[in-house]
Amino acid sequence: MNRREFIQRTSLAASALALNPSFAIGKKPRFIIIGAGFSGLAAAYRLYQKNSEFIILEGRNRIGGRVFSHVLDEGENLVVELGAEWVGESHTRLRQLCDEMQLPIENNQMDSHLILANRYYKHGEWDFSEQWKKKFDQLKKGYSTLSAAERNKLDNMDWWRFLNNNGCEGFDLMVHELNDTTDFGETIRQVSALAALNEYALSSEKNEMDYKIKGGNGMLAKKIVEKIGMDKVRLNCTVTKIIQSHAGAEVFCSNGESFKADKIICTMPTFALGKVAWQPALPTEQVDAMHALQYARINKNPLLFSTRFWEAESFDLLTDMPAHYFYHATKNQPSKKGALISYTIGDKADVMGNQSDEERLSLVQLSLQRGFGSIASNFEKQANYNWGSDIFTRGAYAVYKPGQWSTVQKHLRKHFMHTHFAGEHLADWQGFMEGAINTGEAAADAVL
């Protein structure tokens, strides 16, 4: 910070104090947590365990954030996830919390079918070539020995180019493009090769698509709030302004409420963060990083069918068709009925999200026809959630583009005055509940 910036920020802080002279700081540290997603709730639970005083401010009318369990059929009690879906084998902290809250987790691994170039392959009828599998294993094993210079080089390369440069081509590359685009949330031509290889090298055999919380992933949010008390949560409280000074901080909400504290834990995604008026202003490099980071456009379209015509409980299907990726969303839930989710990303998500229910069903039918013929007689109803249109996030989870892994994230992680930041976008892997929890707990530890 140069002298001019220092004077400007100090003047703003002084003005804020003149307008708000009393930052009533109690005997116990007072904390404001912005966001009641898994990151904010994990931070709150850690503070609760330390007998610390806090309040959670949440802009939505519900807890959970991007974890969004939805009852698709009340009579059969069939629950699907409109948001975060999988608990990974290596997600130790999330699984510990589930044990503590007495929430069972169930196997949610899938056996993949494929529709590619107008041909349907059942599970076991397709695979990567032996040559490529051997090469890819070598690349994953070599990740831990990469030098800083090699990591930087990878960060500036996209994942498609990295695969192609290492001999992945033809059928292998087409499947990687479909599969990895699904995983990372945008085309692999826009994803950092370092971020992609990091996840592949360190994740479980099923790429952390291993488990789900029985009854819906939202059960963990519910259990945490039962522990800390719903009186600690303010819903429909969108943060619009944050004033910080040497004496503390004050947070203002769109509903007219304001709250004072010693410290803030901010778990907002960068889109929502950019809508907040900060006094003094956030550092320029942090603002630039905030605006540089993009979030995955993902549309989730659960469809309820009267029978599970796909037959296999562990069914998923990768396609090069408009509805893109399907998986059995009601696995382990006893019923004759069942639900498939059409999971689309990027431009396909925008296409699916902007259609009417009738048009979406038509695109789903088109995508499944090669493998199953007409599905119309089994269809009952559907729901839809387009995360690219979500007013708080404008996306599902963070996507680090080439050159951003080693630059953007380090600026976003820095605390600013009394505010510490958390969220899945600051985790080692994006798009997982585990990362949200890890960063939320780390922020809580930092402010204690």
TADAUR-V773183 format. One record per residue. N is the residue number from 0. RES is the residue in one small letter. SS is DSSP state (hx for helix, st for strand, lp for the rest). PSI is psi in radians with two decimals (NA if undefined). OMEGA is omega in whole degrees, 0 to 359 (* if undefined). Layout:
BEGIN
N_RES_SS_PSI_OMEGA ; N_RES_SS_PSI_OMEGA
END
This chain:
BEGIN
0_m_lp_2.25_178 ; 1_n_lp_3.08_186 ; 2_r_hx_-0.70_181 ; 3_r_hx_-0.79_179 ; 4_e_hx_-0.68_180 ; 5_f_hx_-0.79_180 ; 6_i_hx_-0.73_180 ; 7_q_hx_-0.78_182 ; 8_r_hx_-0.68_179 ; 9_t_hx_-0.68_179 ; 10_s_hx_-0.72_179 ; 11_l_hx_-0.73_179 ; 12_a_hx_-0.69_178 ; 13_a_hx_-0.70_178 ; 14_s_hx_-0.69_179 ; 15_a_hx_-0.70_180 ; 16_l_hx_-0.63_180 ; 17_a_hx_-0.65_180 ; 18_l_hx_-0.49_182 ; 19_n_lp_1.26_189 ; 20_p_lp_-0.40_186 ; 21_s_lp_1.78_169 ; 22_f_lp_1.49_188 ; 23_a_lp_1.80_180 ; 24_i_lp_2.12_183 ; 25_g_lp_-3.09_180 ; 26_k_lp_-0.70_178 ; 27_k_lp_2.55_175 ; 28_p_lp_2.44_180 ; 29_r_st_2.27_185 ; 30_f_st_2.47_170 ; 31_i_st_2.23_175 ; 32_i_st_2.16_180 ; 33_i_st_1.93_180 ; 34_g_lp_2.21_179 ; 35_a_lp_0.53_169 ; 36_g_st_-2.98_185 ; 37_f_hx_-0.54_178 ; 38_s_hx_-0.84_179 ; 39_g_hx_-0.70_180 ; 40_l_hx_-0.64_177 ; 41_a_hx_-0.71_176 ; 42_a_hx_-0.75_181 ; 43_a_hx_-0.74_181 ; 44_y_hx_-0.66_177 ; 45_r_hx_-0.73_178 ; 46_l_hx_-0.68_178 ; 47_y_hx_-0.74_180 ; 48_q_hx_-0.40_178 ; 49_k_lp_0.19_180 ; 50_n_lp_0.64_180 ; 51_s_lp_2.61_181 ; 52_e_st_2.29_182 ; 53_f_st_2.89_174 ; 54_i_st_2.48_177 ; 55_i_st_2.25_177 ; 56_l_st_2.13_184 ; 57_e_lp_2.20_181 ; 58_g_lp_-0.52_180 ; 59_r_lp_3.01_177 ; 60_n_lp_0.28_181 ; 61_r_lp_2.86_173 ; 62_i_lp_2.89_175 ; 63_g_st_-0.48_180 ; 64_g_lp_-2.10_181 ; 65_r_lp_0.11_165 ; 66_v_lp_2.04_192 ; 67_f_lp_1.47_178 ; 68_s_st_2.44_186 ; 69_h_st_2.25_176 ; 70_v_st_1.93_183 ; 71_l_st_-0.53_177 ; 72_d_st_1.88_184 ; 73_e_lp_-0.66_181 ; 74_g_lp_-0.69_180 ; 75_e_lp_-0.07_182 ; 76_n_lp_0.88_179 ; 77_l_st_2.08_185 ; 78_v_st_2.32_175 ; 79_v_st_2.87_180 ; 80_e_st_2.05_174 ; 81_l_lp_-0.21_179 ; 82_g_lp_-2.35_186 ; 83_a_lp_2.38_191 ; 84_e_lp_-0.89_196 ; 85_w_lp_2.52_169 ; 86_v_st_2.18_184 ; 87_g_lp_2.78_177 ; 88_e_lp_-0.63_183 ; 89_s_lp_0.08_182 ; 90_h_lp_1.25_189 ; 91_t_hx_-0.69_184 ; 92_r_hx_-0.73_178 ; 93_l_hx_-0.73_180 ; 94_r_hx_-0.60_175 ; 95_q_hx_-0.74_179 ; 96_l_hx_-0.68_178 ; 97_c_hx_-0.73_177 ; 98_d_hx_-0.79_181 ; 99_e_hx_-0.65_181 ; 100_m_lp_0.08_181 ; 101_q_lp_0.81_177 ; 102_l_lp_1.97_179 ; 103_p_lp_2.55_172 ; 104_i_st_2.59_185 ; 105_e_st_2.64_178 ; 106_n_st_2.27_179 ; 107_n_lp_0.49_178 ; 108_q_lp_2.58_184 ; 109_m_lp_2.69_174 ; 110_d_st_2.03_195 ; 111_s_st_2.27_168 ; 112_h_st_2.96_186 ; 113_l_st_2.38_166 ; 114_i_st_2.03_183 ; 115_l_st_2.29_179 ; 116_a_lp_0.76_175 ; 117_n_lp_0.38_177 ; 118_r_st_2.40_180 ; 119_y_st_2.17_177 ; 120_y_st_2.18_174 ; 121_k_lp_2.89_177 ; 122_h_lp_2.29_182 ; 123_g_lp_-0.20_181 ; 124_e_lp_-0.03_180 ; 125_w_lp_2.74_178 ; 126_d_lp_2.90_172 ; 127_f_lp_2.74_179 ; 128_s_lp_2.63_180 ; 129_e_hx_-0.65_179 ; 130_q_hx_-0.79_181 ; 131_w_hx_-0.68_179 ; 132_k_hx_-0.72_179 ; 133_k_hx_-0.78_180 ; 134_k_hx_-0.73_182 ; 135_f_hx_-0.66_176 ; 136_d_hx_-0.70_178 ; 137_q_hx_-0.73_180 ; 138_l_hx_-0.72_179 ; 139_k_hx_-0.74_180 ; 140_k_hx_-0.52_181 ; 141_g_hx_-0.12_184 ; 142_y_hx_-0.74_185 ; 143_s_hx_-0.31_182 ; 144_t_hx_0.06_181 ; 145_l_lp_2.39_176 ; 146_s_lp_2.95_179 ; 147_a_hx_-0.68_180 ; 148_a_hx_-0.69_179 ; 149_e_hx_-0.66_177 ; 150_r_hx_-0.74_179 ; 151_n_hx_-0.70_178 ; 152_k_hx_-0.75_179 ; 153_l_hx_-0.67_181 ; 154_d_hx_-0.49_181 ; 155_n_lp_0.13_178 ; 156_m_lp_2.54_176 ; 157_d_st_2.78_187 ; 158_w_hx_-0.64_179 ; 159_w_hx_-0.79_181 ; 160_r_hx_-0.70_179 ; 161_f_hx_-0.82_179 ; 162_l_hx_-0.83_181 ; 163_n_hx_-0.74_180 ; 164_n_hx_-0.42_182 ; 165_n_lp_0.32_171 ; 166_g_lp_0.14_177 ; 167_c_lp_2.09_183 ; 168_e_lp_3.04_178 ; 169_g_hx_-2.33_181 ; 170_f_hx_-0.76_181 ; 171_d_hx_-0.80_183 ; 172_l_hx_-0.65_179 ; 173_m_hx_-0.74_180 ; 174_v_hx_-0.72_177 ; 175_h_hx_-0.73_182 ; 176_e_hx_-0.71_178 ; 177_l_hx_-0.85_186 ; 178_n_hx_-0.83_185 ; 179_d_hx_-0.55_174 ; 180_t_hx_-0.71_176 ; 181_t_hx_-0.74_183 ; 182_d_hx_-0.81_187 ; 183_f_hx_-0.20_172 ; 184_g_lp_-0.12_174 ; 185_e_lp_2.95_180 ; 186_t_lp_2.45_182 ; 187_i_hx_-0.08_173 ; 188_r_hx_-0.05_179 ; 189_q_hx_0.22_183 ; 190_v_lp_2.37_177 ; 191_s_st_2.26_178 ; 192_a_hx_-0.57_179 ; 193_l_hx_-0.80_179 ; 194_a_hx_-0.70_182 ; 195_a_hx_-0.82_181 ; 196_l_hx_-0.61_176 ; 197_n_hx_-0.82_182 ; 198_e_hx_-0.75_180 ; 199_y_hx_-0.71_185 ; 200_a_hx_-0.53_189 ; 201_l_hx_-0.07_184 ; 202_s_lp_3.03_181 ; 203_s_lp_3.03_182 ; 204_e_lp_-0.63_179 ; 205_k_lp_0.30_179 ; 206_n_lp_0.73_177 ; 207_e_lp_0.22_174 ; 208_m_lp_1.26_192 ; 209_d_lp_-0.78_188 ; 210_y_st_2.97_172 ; 211_k_st_2.65_180 ; 212_i_st_2.25_180 ; 213_k_lp_2.30_181 ; 214_g_lp_-0.08_180 ; 215_g_lp_2.47_181 ; 216_n_lp_-0.41_177 ; 217_g_hx_-0.24_178 ; 218_m_hx_-0.56_180 ; 219_l_hx_-0.71_176 ; 220_a_hx_-0.78_180 ; 221_k_hx_-0.77_182 ; 222_k_hx_-0.69_179 ; 223_i_hx_-0.75_180 ; 224_v_hx_-0.61_175 ; 225_e_hx_-0.62_179 ; 226_k_hx_-0.89_187 ; 227_i_hx_-0.39_181 ; 228_g_lp_2.22_180 ; 229_m_hx_-0.33_178 ; 230_d_hx_-0.21_178 ; 231_k_hx_-0.03_185 ; 232_v_st_2.28_174 ; 233_r_st_1.92_176 ; 234_l_lp_2.89_180 ; 235_n_lp_0.70_184 ; 236_c_lp_1.34_182 ; 237_t_lp_2.17_181 ; 238_v_st_2.26_181 ; 239_t_st_-0.43_183 ; 240_k_st_2.49_176 ; 241_i_st_2.15_177 ; 242_i_st_2.25_179 ; 243_q_st_2.54_177 ; 244_s_st_-3.11_178 ; 245_h_lp_-0.40_185 ; 246_a_lp_-0.31_182 ; 247_g_st_-2.63_184 ; 248_a_st_2.68_174 ; 249_e_st_2.36_183 ; 250_v_st_2.28_182 ; 251_f_st_2.43_183 ; 252_c_st_2.79_182 ; 253_s_lp_-0.36_180 ; 254_n_lp_0.11_177 ; 255_g_lp_-0.20_179 ; 256_e_lp_2.67_173 ; 257_s_st_2.67_185 ; 258_f_st_2.49_180 ; 259_k_st_2.64_183 ; 260_a_st_2.92_171 ; 261_d_lp_-0.76_186 ; 262_k_st_2.73_178 ; 263_i_st_2.40_167 ; 264_i_st_1.97_185 ; 265_c_st_2.04_182 ; 266_t_lp_0.25_182 ; 267_m_lp_2.44_168 ; 268_p_lp_2.78_188 ; 269_t_hx_-0.51_179 ; 270_f_hx_-0.82_179 ; 271_a_hx_-0.63_179 ; 272_l_hx_-0.64_180 ; 273_g_lp_-0.24_180 ; 274_k_lp_-0.11_184 ; 275_v_lp_2.38_174 ; 276_a_st_2.02_183 ; 277_w_st_2.29_175 ; 278_q_st_1.94_356 ; 279_p_lp_2.95_185 ; 280_a_lp_2.63_173 ; 281_l_lp_2.65_176 ; 282_p_lp_2.55_184 ; 283_t_hx_-0.75_182 ; 284_e_hx_-0.50_178 ; 285_q_hx_-0.70_178 ; 286_v_hx_-0.76_179 ; 287_d_hx_-0.73_179 ; 288_a_hx_-0.70_180 ; 289_m_hx_-0.72_181 ; 290_h_hx_-0.34_181 ; 291_a_hx_-0.52_186 ; 292_l_lp_2.26_177 ; 293_q_st_2.73_177 ; 294_y_st_2.56_184 ; 295_a_lp_2.33_172 ; 296_r_lp_1.93_181 ; 297_i_st_2.31_176 ; 298_n_st_2.23_178 ; 299_k_st_2.14_185 ; 300_n_st_1.51_178 ; 301_p_st_2.34_181 ; 302_l_st_2.22_181 ; 303_l_st_2.31_180 ; 304_f_st_2.60_182 ; 305_s_lp_-0.45_175 ; 306_t_lp_2.71_179 ; 307_r_lp_1.36_187 ; 308_f_lp_-0.30_178 ; 309_w_lp_-0.24_171 ; 310_e_lp_-1.01_184 ; 311_a_lp_2.25_179 ; 312_e_lp_-0.64_183 ; 313_s_lp_0.76_186 ; 314_f_st_2.24_160 ; 315_d_st_2.87_188 ; 316_l_st_2.10_176 ; 317_l_st_2.30_182 ; 318_t_st_2.81_171 ; 319_d_lp_0.39_181 ; 320_m_lp_3.04_186 ; 321_p_lp_-0.66_182 ; 322_a_lp_-0.12_164 ; 323_h_lp_-1.32_187 ; 324_y_st_2.32_178 ; 325_f_st_2.57_170 ; 326_y_st_2.70_181 ; 327_h_st_1.89_187 ; 328_a_lp_-0.18_180 ; 329_t_lp_0.49_176 ; 330_k_lp_2.43_179 ; 331_n_lp_0.07_179 ; 332_q_lp_1.92_187 ; 333_p_lp_2.15_176 ; 334_s_lp_2.68_171 ; 335_k_lp_-0.59_178 ; 336_k_lp_2.85_177 ; 337_g_st_2.88_182 ; 338_a_st_2.39_167 ; 339_l_st_2.52_172 ; 340_i_st_2.22_168 ; 341_s_st_2.08_185 ; 342_y_st_1.93_182 ; 343_t_st_2.65_184 ; 344_i_st_2.80_173 ; 345_g_hx_-2.32_181 ; 346_d_hx_-0.63_179 ; 347_k_hx_-0.62_178 ; 348_a_hx_-0.71_178 ; 349_d_hx_-0.71_179 ; 350_v_hx_-0.91_182 ; 351_m_hx_-0.72_183 ; 352_g_hx_-0.46_184 ; 353_n_lp_0.00_182 ; 354_q_lp_2.83_169 ; 355_s_lp_2.90_178 ; 356_d_hx_-0.70_181 ; 357_e_hx_-0.71_180 ; 358_e_hx_-0.65_178 ; 359_r_hx_-0.76_180 ; 360_l_hx_-0.66_179 ; 361_s_hx_-0.70_179 ; 362_l_hx_-0.62_175 ; 363_v_hx_-0.80_178 ; 364_q_hx_-0.78_179 ; 365_l_hx_-0.69_183 ; 366_s_hx_-0.53_183 ; 367_l_hx_-0.22_190 ; 368_q_hx_-0.69_182 ; 369_r_hx_-0.58_181 ; 370_g_hx_-0.50_191 ; 371_f_hx_0.03_182 ; 372_g_lp_-2.59_181 ; 373_s_lp_2.35_178 ; 374_i_lp_0.01_189 ; 375_a_hx_-0.65_185 ; 376_s_hx_-0.38_179 ; 377_n_hx_-0.29_187 ; 378_f_st_2.39_177 ; 379_e_st_-0.97_180 ; 380_k_st_3.03_181 ; 381_q_st_2.86_170 ; 382_a_lp_3.01_179 ; 383_n_lp_2.44_173 ; 384_y_st_2.14_180 ; 385_n_st_1.84_183 ; 386_w_hx_-0.39_176 ; 387_g_hx_-0.34_179 ; 388_s_hx_0.02_181 ; 389_d_lp_2.25_187 ; 390_i_lp_-0.30_181 ; 391_f_lp_-0.45_187 ; 392_t_lp_-0.55_187 ; 393_r_lp_0.60_178 ; 394_g_lp_2.99_185 ; 395_a_lp_-0.87_180 ; 396_y_lp_2.87_187 ; 397_a_st_2.50_177 ; 398_v_st_2.02_179 ; 399_y_lp_2.03_181 ; 400_k_lp_2.95_179 ; 401_p_lp_2.31_179 ; 402_g_lp_-0.09_186 ; 403_q_lp_-0.43_187 ; 404_w_lp_-0.72_184 ; 405_s_lp_0.03_182 ; 406_t_lp_-1.00_186 ; 407_v_hx_-0.83_188 ; 408_q_hx_-0.64_183 ; 409_k_hx_-0.53_177 ; 410_h_hx_-0.65_181 ; 411_l_hx_-0.47_182 ; 412_r_hx_-0.36_186 ; 413_k_lp_2.38_175 ; 414_h_lp_2.72_180 ; 415_f_st_1.97_183 ; 416_m_lp_-2.00_182 ; 417_h_lp_0.04_186 ; 418_t_st_2.23_174 ; 419_h_st_2.53_187 ; 420_f_st_2.63_179 ; 421_a_lp_2.94_179 ; 422_g_lp_2.80_184 ; 423_e_hx_-0.44_181 ; 424_h_hx_-0.26_180 ; 425_l_hx_0.04_182 ; 426_a_lp_2.97_178 ; 427_d_lp_-0.58_174 ; 428_w_lp_2.50_178 ; 429_q_lp_2.74_171 ; 430_g_lp_0.15_181 ; 431_f_lp_2.55_176 ; 432_m_hx_-0.59_179 ; 433_e_hx_-0.77_180 ; 434_g_hx_-0.68_177 ; 435_a_hx_-0.79_180 ; 436_i_hx_-0.81_180 ; 437_n_hx_-0.81_183 ; 438_t_hx_-0.57_178 ; 439_g_hx_-0.77_179 ; 440_e_hx_-0.66_179 ; 441_a_hx_-0.69_177 ; 442_a_hx_-0.70_178 ; 443_a_hx_-0.74_178 ; 444_d_hx_-0.61_183 ; 445_a_hx_-0.58_184 ; 446_v_hx_-0.27_181 ; 447_l_lp_NA_*
END
